Amino acid sequence: MGGYELPVVLALVLGLYMAWAIGANDVANAMGTSVGSGALTLWGAVVVAGVLEFAGAFLVGGHVTKTIRGGILDPTIAAAAPETVIYGMLAALCAAATWLVFATRAGWPVSTTHSIVGAIVGFGAVGLGMDAVEWDRLVPIVASWVLSPLLSGTASFLLFVLIRSTILEHPDPIAQVKRWGPPHIFSLVVVLGLVTLYKGLKNLGLDFELGTAVALSGMLGLVTTLIAYPLVSRVRVDPEADRDFHYATVERMFGIMQIVSACAIAFAHGSNDVANAIGPLAAVLHISSTGTLEAAAPVPTWVLVIGGVGIVAGLSMWGYRVIETVGERITQLTPTRGYAATAAAAATIVLASRLGIPVSTTHVLVGAVLGVGLAGGIAALDFRVVGRIVVSWIVTLPAGAGLAIFFFYFFKGLLLSHGG
């Protein structure tokens, strides 16, 4: 397959570019609330997310990946034109990454998955024909623009209202922390256990039944709570800090839980969304070596390393832009609010994964931040920022498609002129 050297090189470069763009935009969402609430510094968030995203991508990112994300293209039509798919996958990587970079520059948190899906729709329509696109697959994606933030926003609103009524508004909030802290820790660990089991380990083929997953997560929650209970009971009160801010000790405890929940989301995200970068790359590598397109393709370990390194590089170099939007510009966050947002987002991801609802992690997390903002009153939200974010979500699919059409013809002309 001597004519495929250039496509392979281009695919490797563009796969790294896409992973970098994912790190700059999508990964920043998981850490935005922790930075905005003050639970983590910006560079602390970069280090924590970098380690966990890389671990998720490398350890459980999957040694086999779907070559066409989301089942957007008719597999029979696509398999009959492998060279066209090569041009298209290169175009999809370049288009999706370019849109993510543009969105990151503007500080918009957009969906990586929707970016790559829009790009695949674009090249599929012009390269393989309109009949090759499974248009009905776009309906649940469009529905998720409303469903994702609605679910997580409602959950975070209710959770923060519960925290406020049982702890913050009580005459002795420290005593209430000691009383309600262990149940919160148990619930959080159970949800995070389910996030990992449903989203983080599926690429290892560990698809647990609901009962098994709940039992394992419950055991983990119980062990963690037994360890944490004596620590919570001996929460050190800082009188000076509490004089300056009545809830300083309460916020410190919730800040720790918020960091734990953000770590779990980062690990699950790295394991799941790295496929957006390596899926098209794996398709090009597979076609170049076999001349055929399969529904799934093997992923060499070094390709997972490329994905992981790219994600970490993007987060560390440019992630602060989206972190600022999610953590600081939508609404003012404290550790209790940030905890409510991240815990509610994690619970929504679990529920959606189990029900097969295609939600975006980005939309879920932004919706959760909106929910805790509303709990503080509608005036607590900056609707100019919210409006720009919503518009960026709607524009993502057509933007990805339009860019992919341009890059499809570009790469087709380039490779044909080089005999690729």
C-alpha positions in Angstrom: 0.0 0.0 0.0 2.8 2.3 -1.0 0.5 5.2 -1.9 -0.8 5.5 1.7 2.3 6.9 3.3 1.2 10.6 3.1 -2.3 9.9 4.4 -0.9 8.1 7.4 1.5 10.9 8.2 -1.4 13.5 7.8 -3.7 11.3 10.0 -1.1 11.2 12.8 -0.5 14.9 12.7 -4.2 15.7 12.5 -5.0 13.1 15.2 -2.6 14.9 17.5 -4.1 18.2 16.6 -7.6 17.0 17.4 -6.5 15.5 20.7 -4.8 18.9 21.5 -8.1 20.7 20.7 -10.1 18.3 22.9 -7.7 19.1 25.8 -8.0 22.8 25.2 -11.8 22.8 25.2 -13.6 19.7 26.4 -11.2 18.7 29.3 -11.4 22.3 30.7 -15.1 21.7 31.4 -14.5 19.1 34.0 -12.2 21.3 36.0 -14.0 24.7 35.5 -16.1 24.5 38.6 -13.2 23.5 40.8 -11.2 26.5 39.7 -14.1 28.9 39.8 -15.0 27.9 43.3 -11.4 28.2 44.5 -11.1 24.5 45.4 -8.2 24.2 43.0 -5.8 26.7 41.5 -5.7 26.9 37.7 -2.4 25.1 37.4 -3.5 22.6 40.1 -6.5 21.8 37.9 -4.2 21.4 34.9 -1.9 19.0 36.7 -4.8 16.9 38.2 -6.8 16.8 35.0 -3.7 16.1 33.0 -2.8 13.1 35.0 -6.3 11.6 35.1 -7.2 12.4 31.5 -4.0 10.8 30.3 -4.6 7.8 32.6 -8.1 7.4 31.3 -7.0 7.7 27.7 -4.0 5.4 28.0 -5.2 2.8 30.4 -8.8 2.3 29.3 -9.1 4.4 26.1 -9.7 1.1 24.2 -7.5 -1.0 22.0 -10.4 -1.3 19.6 -12.4 1.8 18.5 -15.3 2.5 16.2 -14.0 3.9 12.9 -17.1 6.1 12.3 -18.3 7.8 15.5 -22.0 7.7 16.3 -23.0 5.4 13.4 -23.6 8.5 11.3 -22.7 6.9 8.0 -24.2 3.8 6.3 -21.4 1.2 6.8 -22.1 -0.6 3.5 -21.8 2.6 1.4 -18.7 3.7 3.4 -17.0 0.3 3.1 -17.4 0.4 -0.7 -15.3 3.6 -1.0 -12.3 3.3 1.4 -10.2 5.9 -0.4 -13.0 8.4 -0.1 -13.3 7.6 3.6 -9.6 8.4 4.0 -10.1 11.9 2.5 -13.1 12.3 4.7 -11.5 11.2 8.0 -8.6 13.6 7.4 -11.2 16.3 6.7 -13.2 15.4 9.8 -10.2 15.6 12.1 -9.0 18.9 10.6 -12.5 20.4 10.6 -13.5 19.3 14.1 -10.2 20.4 15.6 -10.3 23.8 13.8 -13.8 24.5 15.2 -12.7 23.5 18.7 -9.7 25.8 18.5 -12.0 28.7 17.3 -14.5 28.0 20.1 -11.7 27.8 22.7 -10.3 31.1 21.5 -13.7 32.6 22.1 -14.0 30.8 25.5 -17.0 28.7 24.4 -17.5 25.2 25.9 -18.7 23.1 23.0 -19.1 19.4 22.5 -16.2 17.5 21.0 -18.5 14.6 20.0 -20.9 16.9 18.2 -18.0 18.6 16.4 -16.7 15.3 15.0 -20.2 14.1 14.2 -21.0 17.3 12.2 -17.7 16.9 10.3 -18.5 13.3 9.4 -22.0 14.4 8.2 -20.3 17.0 6.0 -17.8 14.8 4.2 -20.3 11.9 4.0 -22.9 14.1 2.3 -20.5 15.4 -0.4 -18.1 12.4 -0.7 -20.5 9.4 -0.4 -23.9 11.0 -1.2 -26.8 12.2 0.9 -28.1 8.6 1.2 -24.9 7.6 3.0 -25.8 9.8 6.0 -28.1 8.3 8.7 -30.0 11.5 9.2 -32.2 10.1 11.9 -29.1 9.8 14.1 -29.0 13.5 14.4 -32.4 13.8 16.1 -31.2 12.7 19.5 -28.1 14.9 19.2 -30.3 18.0 18.6 -32.6 16.9 21.5 -29.6 16.6 23.8 -29.0 20.4 23.5 -32.1 20.8 25.6 -32.2 17.5 27.5 -28.6 17.5 28.8 -28.6 20.9 30.6 -32.2 20.5 31.7 -31.4 17.2 33.5 -28.2 18.3 35.1 -29.5 21.8 35.9 -32.5 20.4 37.7 -30.3 17.9 39.7 -27.7 20.6 40.7 -30.5 23.0 41.7 -32.1 20.5 44.0 -28.8 19.3 45.5 -27.7 22.8 46.3 -31.1 23.7 47.8 -30.8 20.5 50.0 -27.3 21.6 51.1 -28.5 25.1 51.8 -31.5 24.0 53.9 -29.8 21.3 55.9 -26.3 22.9 56.5 -25.8 26.5 55.4 -29.0 27.9 56.9 -28.7 26.0 60.2 -27.6 27.9 63.3 -24.7 25.5 63.7 -23.4 24.6 60.2 -20.3 22.8 61.6 -22.4 20.3 63.5 -24.5 19.8 60.4 -21.4 19.1 58.3 -20.4 16.4 60.8 -24.0 15.0 60.6 -24.6 15.2 56.8 -21.0 14.9 55.6 -20.9 11.1 55.6 -24.1 10.6 53.7 -22.9 13.1 51.1 -19.6 11.2 50.8 -21.4 7.9 50.5 -23.7 9.2 47.8 -20.9 10.9 45.9 -18.7 7.8 45.9 -21.5 5.6 44.7 -22.3 8.0 41.8 -18.6 8.3 40.9 -18.2 4.5 41.0 -21.1 4.3 38.6 -19.6 7.0 36.3 -16.4 5.0 36.1 -18.1 1.6 35.6 -20.5 3.0 32.9 -18.3 5.5 31.1 -14.7 4.8 32.2 -14.3 1.1 31.8 -16.6 0.2 28.9 -13.7 0.1 26.5 -12.3 -2.8 28.5 -15.4 -4.8 27.9 -16.5 -4.4 31.5 -20.2 -3.8 30.9 -21.7 -4.6 34.3 -25.3 -5.3 34.9 -27.1 -2.6 36.8 -27.3 -4.7 40.0 -23.6 -5.6 39.9 -22.6 -2.0 39.2 -24.7 -0.6 42.1 -23.4 -3.3 44.5 -19.8 -2.6 43.7 -20.3 1.1 43.9 -22.2 0.7 47.2 -19.4 -1.3 48.7 -16.9 1.3 47.6 -19.1 4.0 49.0 -19.4 2.2 52.4 -15.7 1.6 52.7 -14.9 5.2 51.9 -17.6 6.5 54.3 -16.2 4.3 57.1 -12.8 5.8 56.5 -14.1 9.3 56.2 -16.5 9.3 59.1 -13.8 9.8 61.9 -12.1 12.4 59.7 -15.4 14.4 59.3 -16.1 14.0 63.0 -12.8 15.7 63.8 -13.2 18.5 61.3 -10.8 21.3 62.4 -12.5 24.6 62.8 -10.6 27.7 61.9 -12.1 30.4 64.2 -10.3 33.2 62.4 -11.5 32.1 58.9 -15.0 31.5 60.3 -15.0 35.0 61.7 -14.2 36.4 58.3 -16.5 34.1 56.5 -19.1 32.1 58.5 -19.0 29.1 56.2 -15.2 28.8 55.7 -15.0 25.3 57.4 -18.1 24.0 55.6 -16.7 25.2 52.2 -13.3 23.6 52.9 -14.9 20.2 53.3 -17.1 20.5 50.2 -14.1 21.7 48.3 -12.4 18.4 48.9 -15.4 16.5 47.7 -15.7 18.7 44.7 -12.1 17.9 43.7 -12.7 14.2 44.0 -15.8 14.3 41.8 -14.0 16.4 39.2 -11.2 13.8 39.1 -13.6 11.0 38.4 -15.2 13.0 35.6 -11.8 13.7 34.1 -10.8 10.0 34.2 -14.1 9.0 32.6 -13.8 11.7 30.0 -10.2 10.8 29.0 -11.2 7.1 28.6 -14.3 8.0 26.5 -13.6 11.1 24.4 -10.1 10.2 23.3 -12.0 8.1 20.7 -13.0 11.3 19.0 -9.3 11.8 18.1 -8.2 8.2 17.6 -11.3 6.8 15.9 -10.8 8.6 12.5 -7.0 8.1 12.9 -7.5 4.3 13.5 -9.8 4.2 10.4 -7.0 5.7 8.2 -4.4 3.4 9.6 -6.6 0.4 9.1 -7.4 1.2 5.5 -3.8 2.0 4.8 -2.7 -1.5 6.0 -5.6 -3.6 4.7 -7.3 -1.6 2.0 -10.7 -2.1 3.6 -12.9 -0.3 6.1 -14.3 -2.2 9.1 -16.9 -1.1 11.7 -14.1 -1.2 14.3 -10.4 -1.0 14.1 -7.5 -2.0 16.4 -5.7 0.8 18.1 -2.0 0.4 18.8 -0.8 1.5 22.2 1.3 4.3 20.8 -1.8 5.8 19.2 -3.4 5.9 22.7 -0.2 7.7 23.9 -0.6 10.3 21.1 -4.2 10.9 22.2 -3.3 11.2 25.8 -0.3 13.5 25.2 -2.3 15.7 22.9 -5.2 16.1 25.4 -2.8 17.0 28.2 -0.9 19.5 26.0 -4.1 21.2 24.9 -5.3 21.5 28.5 -2.1 22.9 29.8 -1.5 25.4 26.9 -5.0 26.8 26.3 -7.5 25.1 28.7 -7.6 28.2 30.9 -9.9 30.0 28.4 -12.8 27.6 28.8 -12.1 27.0 32.5 -12.7 30.8 33.0 -16.0 30.7 31.2 -17.4 27.7 33.0 -16.0 28.4 36.4 -16.2 32.2 36.7 -18.3 33.9 34.0 -21.7 32.1 34.1 -22.2 32.6 37.8 -20.2 33.0 41.0 -19.2 29.6 42.5 -18.3 28.5 46.0 -17.1 25.0 46.9 -20.7 24.0 48.0 -22.1 25.3 44.7 -19.2 23.7 42.7 -19.7 20.4 44.5 -23.4 20.4 43.8 -22.7 21.1 40.1 -20.0 18.4 39.6 -21.9 15.8 41.7 -25.1 16.5 39.7 -23.3 16.3 36.4 -21.8 13.0 37.4 -25.2 11.6 38.4 -26.7 12.9 35.1 -23.9 11.2 33.1 -24.6 7.9 34.9 -28.4 8.1 34.3 -28.0 9.1 30.6 -25.4 6.3 30.0 -27.6 3.7 31.5 -30.7 4.9 29.5 -28.7 5.2 26.3 -29.4 9.0 26.0 -26.6 10.6 24.0 -25.7 13.5 26.2 -22.6 15.7 25.9 -20.4 16.0 29.0 -19.9 19.6 28.1 -23.6 20.4 28.0 -24.2 18.4 31.2 -21.6 20.4 33.2 -22.7 23.8 31.9 -26.3 22.9 32.7 -25.3 22.0 36.2 -23.5 25.3 36.7 -26.7 27.1 35.5 -28.7 25.1 38.0 -26.7 26.2 41.0 -26.7 29.7 39.7 -30.5 29.7 39.5 -30.6 28.4 43.1 -29.0 31.7 44.1 -31.7 33.7 42.1 -32.0 34.5 38.5 -29.9 37.6 38.9 -26.9 35.5 39.8 -26.6 34.3 36.1 -24.9 36.3 33.4 -27.3 35.6 30.5 -25.1 37.3 27.9 -22.5 34.5 28.5 -25.2 31.9 28.7 -26.7 33.1 25.4 -23.3 32.9 23.6 -22.7 29.4 24.9 -26.1 28.2 23.7 -25.6 29.7 20.2 -22.1 28.0 20.0 -23.8 24.6 20.8 -26.3 25.1 17.9 -23.6 26.3 15.5 -21.3 23.3 16.2 -22.9 20.8 13.9 -23.2 23.0 10.8 -19.8 24.5 11.5 -18.2 21.1 11.6 -20.0 20.0 8.5 -19.1 23.2 6.5 -15.4 23.0 7.4 -15.3 19.3 6.6 -16.7 19.9 3.1 -13.9 22.4 2.5 -11.2 20.2 3.9 -12.6 17.1 2.1 -12.0 18.7 -1.3 -8.6 20.0 -0.1 -7.3 16.7 1.0 -8.8 14.9 -2.0 -7.0 17.2 -4.4 -3.8 17.1 -2.4 -3.6 13.3 -2.2 -4.7 12.7 -5.7 -2.0 15.0 -6.9 0.5 13.0 -4.9 -0.9 9.6 -6.0 -2.4 8.9 -2.5 
